[in-house]
């Protein structure tokens, strides 16, 4: 059964790989990142299963907007994969 998932950090790295994998498995993906998400992420997916959302996860308003845009586009939200972060060493 297809799910709708927001993936943060979807412009690169693990977040990008998660978004691509979910799309390949037939899920709806809202790819959220502060950086532009590569157009190639949704290239193989039907347009109605992929949504790129500009969002800074440090901003509550951006997070609320990402959820609202996802719900509007897909009618539901089933999960979140949070890969966006900056860590200090």
N, C-alpha and C positions, 0 to 999 in steps of 0.2 A: 504494500500500500504506500502510495506517495505521501511524503511529508513536506511541510514548508519550514525551512530552516534559515535563520539569519546567520551568516558567517562574518565575523569581524576580522579585520586584518586580511581581507581577501585580495588585496592588491599584489601580495607577494608571499613567498615562503609557505609555511604550513597552512595558513589561511587560504591561500590560493589553491593549494593542493586539495584541501577539504572541499572547497567550492566546486572544483572540477570533478572530484570523486562523487559528490552528491548529485551533480547534474548527470554524470554518466550512469548513475543508478536510477535515474528517473525522478528525482525529487525537485521541488521548487526551491530556488536559492535566491535570497536577497544578499548580495555580496556588498558588504559595508566596509568602507575604509576612508581615512582622511585623504589618502592619495587616490588618483584615478585608478579604477579597476580595469585591467587590460580587456579590451573588447573581445579578445580571443577566448576569454573564460566562458562566455555564453555562446560562442560561435556555433558549437555543435548542438546546442540545446534549442528546442523550440522557443521562440521569443516569449511565449506566455509562461515559461518556467524559469526565467532569469530576470533579475532586477538588480541594477547597480545603484547603490545608495551612498552618497557622500556623507560620512559621519565621523566625528571625532568622539571616541568613546569616553573622553574626559568631560564631554558636554552633555548634561542631562537633557537639554532641548534636542540635541542631535540624536540621542538614543531614543527619545520619545518619537521623534520624527521617523526614524528608521523603522520602528515598530508599526507606526501608523501607515507608512507607505507600503510596508510588507502586507499588512492586513488588508489594505485597500486593493493591492494588486492581486493577492491570492485568496482573499476571503478568510484566511486563518493564519495562525502561527503555531507551530508545533515544538520548535526548539531553537536553541542558540548554541553556536560553537564560537567561543570567544578566544581569538588568537591575536587580537590587537593589543600591543603593550610595548612600553619602553621600560627596560629594566636597567638599574644601575648595578655596577659590580662592586 
